[in-house]
Amino acid sequence: MKTSYDIIKHIMRTEKGSGMLAENKYIFHVAIDANKIQIKQAVEDIYNVTVKKVNTLKAHGKWRRVRYKEGKTPDWKKAVVTLRQGDKIAVATT
């Protein structure tokens, strides 16, 4: 059985994600086989907040070349989590 920490890999700090903080939305890098219900439960368990909505998307890996060998970066999944009004996750901003 997967734990909450296996489902949520880390919170993503991007320029787009920083703009979404005003709307109470946070972006997480999650396990590729996790579904919305598991993501919701994991965020609520780790951060002690109430999740209102979860949107997910799967990003396909890109083809990269190092010298003469081609390879593919792994596929990954991210989740945009909307929290209930008044809830917050402490994110270090610079």
C-alpha positions as YAML, in Angstrom:
chain: A
units: angstrom
residues:
- id: 1
  name: MET
  ca: [0.00, 0.00, 0.00]
- id: 2
  name: LYS
  ca: [1.27, 3.44, -0.89]
- id: 3
  name: THR
  ca: [1.69, 6.12, 1.74]
- id: 4
  name: SER
  ca: [0.81, 9.77, 1.27]
- id: 5
  name: TYR
  ca: [4.50, 10.54, 0.77]
- id: 6
  name: ASP
  ca: [4.71, 7.99, -2.06]
- id: 7
  name: ILE
  ca: [1.82, 9.69, -3.86]
- id: 8
  name: ILE
  ca: [2.95, 13.33, -3.41]
- id: 9
  name: LYS
  ca: [6.55, 13.60, -4.57]
- id: 10
  name: HIS
  ca: [7.00, 17.35, -4.07]
- id: 11
  name: ILE
  ca: [5.34, 20.73, -4.46]
- id: 12
  name: MET
  ca: [6.35, 22.49, -7.66]
- id: 13
  name: ARG
  ca: [7.57, 26.06, -7.44]
- id: 14
  name: THR
  ca: [7.17, 27.61, -10.88]
- id: 15
  name: GLU
  ca: [6.35, 31.05, -12.17]
- id: 16
  name: LYS
  ca: [2.91, 29.88, -13.25]
- id: 17
  name: GLY
  ca: [2.35, 28.20, -9.89]
- id: 18
  name: SER
  ca: [3.30, 31.36, -8.01]
- id: 19
  name: GLY
  ca: [0.62, 33.25, -9.90]
- id: 20
  name: MET
  ca: [-1.94, 30.62, -8.94]
- id: 21
  name: LEU
  ca: [-1.32, 31.04, -5.19]
- id: 22
  name: ALA
  ca: [-3.69, 34.03, -5.16]
- id: 23
  name: GLU
  ca: [-6.47, 31.68, -6.38]
- id: 24
  name: ASN
  ca: [-5.59, 29.18, -3.59]
- id: 25
  name: LYS
  ca: [-4.21, 26.66, -6.13]
- id: 26
  name: TYR
  ca: [-1.04, 24.63, -5.66]
- id: 27
  name: ILE
  ca: [0.86, 22.44, -8.13]
- id: 28
  name: PHE
  ca: [2.26, 19.06, -7.05]
- id: 29
  name: HIS
  ca: [4.44, 16.47, -8.79]
- id: 30
  name: VAL
  ca: [2.62, 13.19, -8.07]
- id: 31
  name: ALA
  ca: [3.03, 9.48, -8.73]
- id: 32
  name: ILE
  ca: [2.06, 8.61, -12.30]
- id: 33
  name: ASP
  ca: [-0.43, 5.94, -11.21]
- id: 34
  name: ALA
  ca: [-2.16, 8.06, -8.54]
- id: 35
  name: ASN
  ca: [-5.78, 9.07, -9.10]
- id: 36
  name: LYS
  ca: [-7.60, 12.21, -7.96]
- id: 37
  name: ILE
  ca: [-9.07, 10.62, -4.84]
- id: 38
  name: GLN
  ca: [-5.66, 9.39, -3.66]
- id: 39
  name: ILE
  ca: [-4.09, 12.80, -4.36]
- id: 40
  name: LYS
  ca: [-6.83, 14.56, -2.41]
- id: 41
  name: GLN
  ca: [-6.41, 12.28, 0.60]
- id: 42
  name: ALA
  ca: [-2.61, 12.57, 0.51]
- id: 43
  name: VAL
  ca: [-2.63, 16.40, 0.42]
- id: 44
  name: GLU
  ca: [-5.17, 16.55, 3.24]
- id: 45
  name: ASP
  ca: [-3.10, 14.08, 5.28]
- id: 46
  name: ILE
  ca: [0.29, 15.77, 4.77]
- id: 47
  name: TYR
  ca: [-0.68, 19.45, 4.97]
- id: 48
  name: ASN
  ca: [-3.81, 19.33, 7.21]
- id: 49
  name: VAL
  ca: [-5.96, 21.33, 4.79]
- id: 50
  name: THR
  ca: [-9.30, 20.73, 3.04]
- id: 51
  name: VAL
  ca: [-9.07, 20.08, -0.70]
- id: 52
  name: LYS
  ca: [-11.89, 21.49, -2.79]
- id: 53
  name: LYS
  ca: [-10.86, 20.25, -6.26]
- id: 54
  name: VAL
  ca: [-8.07, 18.29, -7.98]
- id: 55
  name: ASN
  ca: [-7.11, 18.58, -11.66]
- id: 56
  name: THR
  ca: [-4.45, 16.27, -13.08]
- id: 57
  name: LEU
  ca: [-2.43, 16.06, -16.25]
- id: 58
  name: LYS
  ca: [0.15, 13.65, -17.55]
- id: 59
  name: ALA
  ca: [3.25, 15.11, -19.18]
- id: 60
  name: HIS
  ca: [5.00, 12.90, -21.67]
- id: 61
  name: GLY
  ca: [8.77, 12.61, -21.57]
- id: 62
  name: LYS
  ca: [10.88, 14.35, -24.17]
- id: 63
  name: TRP
  ca: [13.45, 12.85, -26.49]
- id: 64
  name: ARG
  ca: [16.94, 14.01, -25.57]
- id: 65
  name: ARG
  ca: [20.33, 13.31, -27.03]
- id: 66
  name: VAL
  ca: [23.63, 13.06, -25.19]
- id: 67
  name: ARG
  ca: [26.50, 12.85, -27.65]
- id: 68
  name: TYR
  ca: [25.53, 10.02, -29.98]
- id: 69
  name: LYS
  ca: [22.92, 8.29, -27.86]
- id: 70
  name: GLU
  ca: [19.25, 9.15, -27.87]
- id: 71
  name: GLY
  ca: [17.07, 8.65, -24.85]
- id: 72
  name: LYS
  ca: [13.74, 9.68, -23.42]
- id: 73
  name: THR
  ca: [13.06, 11.46, -20.16]
- id: 74
  name: PRO
  ca: [10.41, 9.72, -18.07]
- id: 75
  name: ASP
  ca: [6.70, 10.50, -18.25]
- id: 76
  name: TRP
  ca: [5.38, 12.28, -15.15]
- id: 77
  name: LYS
  ca: [2.14, 13.56, -13.70]
- id: 78
  name: LYS
  ca: [1.22, 16.82, -12.03]
- id: 79
  name: ALA
  ca: [-1.83, 17.84, -10.06]
- id: 80
  name: VAL
  ca: [-3.34, 21.29, -9.58]
- id: 81
  name: VAL
  ca: [-5.00, 21.25, -6.17]
- id: 82
  name: THR
  ca: [-7.55, 23.91, -5.17]
- id: 83
  name: LEU
  ca: [-7.96, 24.42, -1.44]
- id: 84
  name: ARG
  ca: [-10.96, 25.60, 0.54]
- id: 85
  name: GLN
  ca: [-11.13, 29.36, 1.15]
- id: 86
  name: GLY
  ca: [-9.01, 30.21, 4.19]
- id: 87
  name: ASP
  ca: [-6.70, 27.17, 4.01]
- id: 88
  name: LYS
  ca: [-3.04, 27.68, 3.09]
- id: 89
  name: ILE
  ca: [0.12, 25.68, 2.52]
- id: 90
  name: ALA
  ca: [3.29, 27.41, 3.65]
- id: 91
  name: VAL
  ca: [5.43, 27.78, 0.52]
- id: 92
  name: ALA
  ca: [8.75, 29.60, 0.69]
- id: 93
  name: THR
  ca: [8.66, 32.45, -1.82]
- id: 94
  name: THR
  ca: [11.63, 34.55, -2.75]
...
